[in-house]
Amino acid sequence: MDFAFTPEQEALRKEVRDFLAKELTPAVRAEMEAANEGRPLHRSACETPLLKALFQKIADRGWVGISYPKEYGGQGGDRISQYLVEEELYRENITVSLGGSGAPAIMAAGTEEQKRHFIPKLISGEFMFCQGFTEPSGGADLASLRCRAVADGDHFVINGQKMYTSNAESATHVYLMARTDTTVPKHEGISIFLIPMDTPGITVRPLWTIQNNPPAPQTTTYGHGRTNETFYDNVRVHKSCILGEVNKGWRVGSMGLNLDRVGAARYLISVKRDEDIVNLVKKSMDLGDYTPAKDPAMRDKLAELWTEAQVCRLMTLRSMSIVERGGKFTYEGSAEKVWAPEHGVRTTEAITQMLGQYGQLLNGSPHAIRSGLFAHNVLGSFQSGINHGSVQVMRDQVARRGLGLPRAKRG
Ligand SMILES: Cc1cc2nc3c(=O)[nH]c(=O)nc-3n(C[C@H](O)[C@H](O)[C@H](O)COP(=O)(O)OP(=O)(O)OC[C@H]3O[C@@H](n4cnc5c(N)ncnc54)[C@H](O)[C@@H]3O)c2cc1C
């Protein structure tokens, strides 16, 4: 087993590092700081001149959507190269993610027309999906969804409500799961629609998470804490908006979610935070007569978290390698989705412990450290164990698909 990257991959990593060292001038960094919403910067949210220019240079180098075929605007490259580029950019708080499971699902199940319409514009940043899967009745049991799409000639008319539709306020399209047949078993009557957000009948209402109560400082790792409720009132769409076959949306949606779990972002959210803490401790942390860098317990904790982060990274690379080789990918993404968010919780807890009781104060308290950044990060970290499939449900998938155990007996 060879864990090394190829010379070409190492050269690519160096090229990205050199690029960032040259391009992230103090003026660019100042714009990055001003635009920062805590989340890594995406080109769709960058309107200022220097950031626009930066993202254009990144795009010109072909670093967005590297693993997508050339005819759809990608580079026809391998996933590991894409990962290496994402890893380097993410360390500088920049993301070139295509935003969720829409793009991989379109590549796997879309028509030629859909691929040509969506993929180049997702790569260029002109299009951005939000994902409308979860409903008020529950997200873990997704197949019970009630949002209805009723056929009407060449069209479908959609009515229903979705919960936690993150980024709906800025997305151009929604990647929506709706029920198209109520007479068959629940997994078999579901379809996926790709719908422009400006279609009449769609309403977006903000839904703030605990991380934003009181309002979080801009610099939290988990962003500003906004997700959305979305309402669909007689939304009329042409049947060509369906991704894959009618009533076969369950398979397409699950596959897209699984593929989207394979990537640098999840691992890097945790690892970057780890690295930030180590840098903080190394450079500036001197709390009166307590210096965390010299405290044996804190040093052990940081070493332990770093080691856990490396496990996370290897799990990510393993999953990518399986997908790259066309292997069967069933539970690996779920295992990663358990490990990374829980590592994230442990990391944010470690820093608040280090800061003592003041580390628990939220934004607004006169005694809060760095506007309560670390306390807000603790709250934010719990979300990542829920969004994109909760860790409990992921554990169940590992037990069934990874360990071959029967379905759990509940109740
Ligand atoms: C910040 C945030 C962003 C999100 N963004 C999106 C988005 O963009 N698009 C979207 O569609 N959804 C999104 N979600 C929704 C997310 O996928 C769901 O919250 C998640 O699937 C759990 O669903 P639920 O909240 O309805 O909880 P429920 O399904 O009601 O579950 C409640 C609890 O019971 C546990 N549970 C349920 N069933 C089982 C089981 N079989 N075995 C073990 N435990 C179980 C769950 O793990 C959970 O802890 C987001 C959620 C959050 C918090």
The ligand as an SDF file (V2000), in Angstrom:
LIG
                    3D

 53 58  0  0  0  0  0  0  0  0999 V2000
  -27.5960   23.6320   10.3500 C   0  0  0  0  0  0  0  0  0  0  0  0
  -28.3830   22.6440    9.5450 C   0  0  0  0  0  0  0  0  0  0  0  0
  -28.3590   22.7310    8.1660 C   0  0  0  0  0  0  0  0  0  0  0  0
  -29.1250   21.8410    7.3930 C   0  0  0  0  0  0  0  0  0  0  0  0
  -29.1470   21.9910    6.0160 N   0  0  0  0  0  0  0  0  0  0  0  0
  -29.9950   21.2270    5.2970 C   0  0  0  0  0  0  0  0  0  0  0  0
  -30.1770   21.4740    3.8980 C   0  0  0  0  0  0  0  0  0  0  0  0
  -29.5340   22.3490    3.3080 O   0  0  0  0  0  0  0  0  0  0  0  0
  -31.1060   20.7380    3.2240 N   0  0  0  0  0  0  0  0  0  0  0  0
  -31.8390   19.7550    3.8290 C   0  0  0  0  0  0  0  0  0  0  0  0
  -32.6490   19.1250    3.1640 O   0  0  0  0  0  0  0  0  0  0  0  0
  -31.6800   19.4740    5.1570 N   0  0  0  0  0  0  0  0  0  0  0  0
  -30.7940   20.2000    5.8910 C   0  0  0  0  0  0  0  0  0  0  0  0
  -30.6570   19.9560    7.2430 N   0  0  0  0  0  0  0  0  0  0  0  0
  -31.5120   18.9550    7.8590 C   0  0  0  0  0  0  0  0  0  0  0  0
  -30.7700   17.7160    8.3730 C   0  0  0  0  0  0  0  0  0  0  0  0
  -30.3800   16.8780    7.3220 O   0  0  0  0  0  0  0  0  0  0  0  0
  -31.7230   17.0560    9.3730 C   0  0  0  0  0  0  0  0  0  0  0  0
  -31.8170   17.9340   10.4860 O   0  0  0  0  0  0  0  0  0  0  0  0
  -31.2720   15.6970    9.8070 C   0  0  0  0  0  0  0  0  0  0  0  0
  -31.3750   14.7760    8.7580 O   0  0  0  0  0  0  0  0  0  0  0  0
  -32.1100   15.1720   11.0100 C   0  0  0  0  0  0  0  0  0  0  0  0
  -33.4670   15.3590   10.7480 O   0  0  0  0  0  0  0  0  0  0  0  0
  -34.4140   16.0870   11.8220 P   0  0  0  0  0  0  0  0  0  0  0  0
  -33.7340   17.3230   12.2650 O   0  0  0  0  0  0  0  0  0  0  0  0
  -35.7480   16.2540   11.2040 O   0  0  0  0  0  0  0  0  0  0  0  0
  -34.4570   15.1320   13.0450 O   0  0  0  0  0  0  0  0  0  0  0  0
  -35.3710   13.8360   13.2130 P   0  0  0  0  0  0  0  0  0  0  0  0
  -35.4170   13.0990   11.9250 O   0  0  0  0  0  0  0  0  0  0  0  0
  -36.6530   14.2490   13.8330 O   0  0  0  0  0  0  0  0  0  0  0  0
  -34.5110   13.0310   14.2600 O   0  0  0  0  0  0  0  0  0  0  0  0
  -34.4340   13.4620   15.6370 C   0  0  0  0  0  0  0  0  0  0  0  0
  -33.3020   12.7330   16.3360 C   0  0  0  0  0  0  0  0  0  0  0  0
  -33.5560   11.3160   16.3340 O   0  0  0  0  0  0  0  0  0  0  0  0
  -32.4540   10.6160   15.7750 C   0  0  0  0  0  0  0  0  0  0  0  0
  -32.9090    9.5110   14.9520 N   0  0  0  0  0  0  0  0  0  0  0  0
  -33.9060    9.5630   14.0480 C   0  0  0  0  0  0  0  0  0  0  0  0
  -34.0310    8.3670   13.4220 N   0  0  0  0  0  0  0  0  0  0  0  0
  -33.0680    7.5580   13.9460 C   0  0  0  0  0  0  0  0  0  0  0  0
  -32.6750    6.2230   13.7040 C   0  0  0  0  0  0  0  0  0  0  0  0
  -33.2840    5.4710   12.8000 N   0  0  0  0  0  0  0  0  0  0  0  0
  -31.6470    5.7300   14.4160 N   0  0  0  0  0  0  0  0  0  0  0  0
  -31.0100    6.5020   15.3420 C   0  0  0  0  0  0  0  0  0  0  0  0
  -31.3510    7.7760   15.6280 N   0  0  0  0  0  0  0  0  0  0  0  0
  -32.3550    8.2990   14.9280 C   0  0  0  0  0  0  0  0  0  0  0  0
  -31.7380   11.6420   14.9140 C   0  0  0  0  0  0  0  0  0  0  0  0
  -30.3710   11.3420   14.7820 O   0  0  0  0  0  0  0  0  0  0  0  0
  -31.9560   12.9260   15.6710 C   0  0  0  0  0  0  0  0  0  0  0  0
  -30.9660   13.0580   16.6570 O   0  0  0  0  0  0  0  0  0  0  0  0
  -29.8780   20.8180    8.0280 C   0  0  0  0  0  0  0  0  0  0  0  0
  -29.8590   20.7100    9.4260 C   0  0  0  0  0  0  0  0  0  0  0  0
  -29.1330   21.6030   10.1770 C   0  0  0  0  0  0  0  0  0  0  0  0
  -29.1470   21.4710   11.6800 C   0  0  0  0  0  0  0  0  0  0  0  0
  1  2  1  0
  2  3  1  0
  2 52  2  0
  3  4  2  0
  4  5  1  0
  4 50  1  0
  5  6  2  0
  6  7  1  0
  6 13  1  0
  7  8  2  0
  7  9  1  0
  9 10  1  0
 10 11  2  0
 10 12  1  0
 12 13  2  0
 13 14  1  0
 14 15  1  0
 14 50  1  0
 15 16  1  0
 16 17  1  0
 16 18  1  0
 18 19  1  0
 18 20  1  0
 20 21  1  0
 20 22  1  0
 22 23  1  0
 23 24  1  0
 24 25  2  0
 24 26  1  0
 24 27  1  0
 27 28  1  0
 28 29  2  0
 28 30  1  0
 28 31  1  0
 31 32  1  0
 32 33  1  0
 33 34  1  0
 33 48  1  0
 34 35  1  0
 35 36  1  0
 35 46  1  0
 36 37  1  0
 36 45  1  0
 37 38  2  0
 38 39  1  0
 39 40  1  0
 39 45  2  0
 40 41  1  0
 40 42  2  0
 42 43  1  0
 43 44  2  0
 44 45  1  0
 46 47  1  0
 46 48  1  0
 48 49  1  0
 50 51  2  0
 51 52  1  0
 52 53  1  0
M  END
$$$$
